[in-house]
Amino acid sequence: MEASVGYWPVKEDKVFALQSQQTHQMRQNYIYRPQTQPITHTTDPIVTGTSVLGIKYKDGVMLAADTLASYGSLARFREMQRLEKVGNSTLIGASGEISDFQFIMEDLNKVMTQEFVRDDGYNMTAPEVYSYMSRVMYNRRSKMDPYYNALVIGGLNAAGAPFLGYVDMYGTTYEDNQIATGYGNYLARPLLRKYQRNDMSEEEAKKLLEDSLRVLFYRDARSTNKIQLAKVTKDGVVISQSYELETNWDIGKGVSH
């Protein structure tokens, strides 16, 4: 039995071979041509970090965060740095999806490189980084493909005065003397509001942030007692090595189950 392909009669097995070849080619095109793939967006954070705290003090701004990145509910990565330097006078800390924060840092590093190449005698300070990130976050949110992060941006402005601001995944922004993200916005923020002063010493600021992170460690299942502190002063940006907070679980003996 013969079948026709176009105007020419061919045997049925040859028709099958042609059809198989065409199907194979279609599959190859679908696999190896990115433009034929559907557009996909992140719909749920996978590897996440919890609270970031920030306060103003006498000499500048201090930020604090723990070093845990959780894979779902698993405490998977225990030495993840979530405080980063941007330029010469700015710090940024992030809660939320770690990969999105890494992408944000790649973008900011490119911006800082462009600033260096221009060599125009002007460098971006904390308020400019804050404004830039507010536009970036709102732009991604408007595309329905947000960065799943809440950012704390601290540093000095052009006049050398302390600056502290917050940017979330929707592009919402505000400035304050003390800021907390994640679970810390509920548990640590009252402590920061009560004890933070703009004229407090560096030691007082460090103690307040350590006490706040200790409370979060007791109450937040996605936190750890290994932390980092970072500060911005007129002398520059310093990010500490990670270290463990002292904790005391004796109080648990009196808790009934």
N, C-alpha and C positions, 0 to 999 in steps of 0.2 A: 504494500500500500504506500502511495506517495502523498506527500503534503506539499504545499507551496509556501515559500518564503518570498515575499515580494511577487515578482513575475515568474520566478524560476521554480520548477518542481524539484524537490529534494526528498530523499528518503526520510522516514519518520525518526530513525535513530540520529540522523544528522540534525533534524529540527531540535531534538532533545539536547544534543550537544551544544547547539547555538544558544538555546535558552539557558542552559547551565552556565555557559561562558558569560552571557549577559548578566545573569544573577550574581555570579562571582565578581564581575567588574563593579556592579552596583554596591555590593558589600564592601569591596575594597575602597571605593570612593567614599562611602559612609564612614569607614573606620579611619581613613587617613586624611580626610579633608575636615579640618576643624570647623569651617564655616557651616558644615552640615549638622554639627552637633547642637543639641538644644542648649540654651543659656541656663546655667544653674547658679543659684545664690546660696550662701550659707544661711540656714534657717535655725540653727541651734548651736551655741558654743560647745566645744568639745573639751579642750584643755584650758582651764580657767584659773585666774588668780583672784583672791578676795580683796579685802579692804586696803586702801591707801589713805594715810593720814597726813595732813599738812597744817603747819601753824606758822605765824609770823612771830619773831622774837626780836630782841634788841639789835642784834647784828645782821639780821636778814630773814631767811626763810628756812625751815627745816621740814623734811618729809620723812615718812617712815612706812615700811611695808614688810610683810613676812616674805619668805622665799619659796613658798609652796605653790606649785601648779598642779591642780587636781584634774585627773582624767575621769570625768564624771564624778563619782563619789570616791574614787580611789586616789589616795595621796601618792601620786606617781612621781612627780619631779620635785625634789626637795631643795634644790639649789638654783632656783630660777630667779634671776635678777629682774625686778619690775620697776626699778628706779634708774633712769638714764639721764645722762648729761646731753644738753642741746646747746651748742655754741659755747660762749664763754661765761654766761651769766644766767643760765636757765636750767631747771630740772623738770623732768616729766615723770610721773608715776601712773601706772595703769592697773585698773581692775578689769576683769573680763577675759575674753578670748586672747590667749597668748600669741597665736599666729597673727591675729589682726594687729596687735601691738608691735610685733616685729616688723610688719609691713609698714606701719606708721613710722617707725624709727628709720626704715630705709628711705622713706619719702623725706623725712626731716633732715637726714644726713645729706641727701641730694640738694635740698634747699640751702643747707649750711655751706655746701661746696660751691654752689652758685654765688652765695654771698662772698665767699673768700676770693673767687675768681674775679668778681667785679672790682674788688680792691678800691672801693670808693670812700674808704674811711668810715663807713657806717656798718654796724653789726646789729642784727636782730636781737632785741632784748625780750624779756619774758612777756610783756604785753603784746608784742608783735607775734610771737609764737602762739600765744593764746588766741589771738584774733584769727590767725591762719588756720589753726586746728578747728576753730568753731565753724569756719567755712567748709573745710574738708569734711567734717562729720555731718554737717547739714546736707552737703552735696550728695554724699553716699546714702544718707537716709532718704533723700528725695528720689534716688534711683531704686529704692526698695532693696538695697544691698549694703546695709550699714556695717561699719566696724563695731563689733560687739564689745565696746570698751567704755569705761568712765575714766576720764583723765584728770589728774591734778597737776597743774602747771604752776611752778613757783620760781621766783628769781628776783632780779632787780630791774627796775625800769631805767630809762636813759638818764634820769637824775640820780640814780643810785638808791632809790627808795624801795623797800620790800614790796613784792607783788605776789598775790596768790589767787588763782582762779580755777574754776571747774568747768569741764566740757564733757557732755555725755553723748551717747550714740545717736541722739536725735538732733544734736547741735544746740541743745540748751546750755546756756552759760550763766555764770554769776561769779562775782568776786567776794571774798570774805577774809576775815582775820584767821579763821580756822575752817578747815574743810575735811570731810571724810567721805569715802565712797563705800558702796556695798553695805555689808552688815554693820560696818563701822558707823554709818550714818544714823543708825538707831541706837547703838550701844556706846560708841566712843564719843560721838558728837556732844552729848550732854556734859561729859567730863571736860572736853576741850573748851566748850562755852564757859564752863564754870571757872576753870583755872588758867586759861590762856590770857596773857597780857602782852601787849606790844613791847613793853619794857623789860620783859623777863630775860634772865641770863641764859646762856647756852646750856648750862647744866640743868637749869629748871625746865627748859624746853625739852631736853633729852629725857629727863625723868617723866615728864607728863606724857610724852609719846610712848615710852616704854610701859608705863602703867596702863595706858589705854590699850596697847597691843596685848598686854597680859590679860586684861579683861576679855578681849576678843578671843584669845586662845582658849580661855575657860568656856566660852559660850558658842563659838563659831566652829562647827565641825569641819569646815574647809580651811582652817588656819593652822599654823604651826608656831612654836615658840622660837624658831630661828628667824631672825629679822635683820634688816639693814636700815641704817639711818643715812640721810644725805642732807647737806646744807649748802646754801648759797650765801656768800658774804662778799664784801668788797675785795676780798683776797681770792675769790674764785669759787669753783664748785668742788666739793669733796663728797665722795660716796664711800661709806665705810665697808669693810669686809663684813660678811654675815657672822652673827654670833647668837648664842642661845640666851634667852631670858631665864632667870631663875623663877621657878614656879613652886607652888605648895598645894598639894592635893589632900592635906590632912583634913580639910573641912569636909571632904567627901565621906569621911567615916561617920559623920553625924547625920547624913542624908539617908532617909528611909526609902526603900525601893518598893 
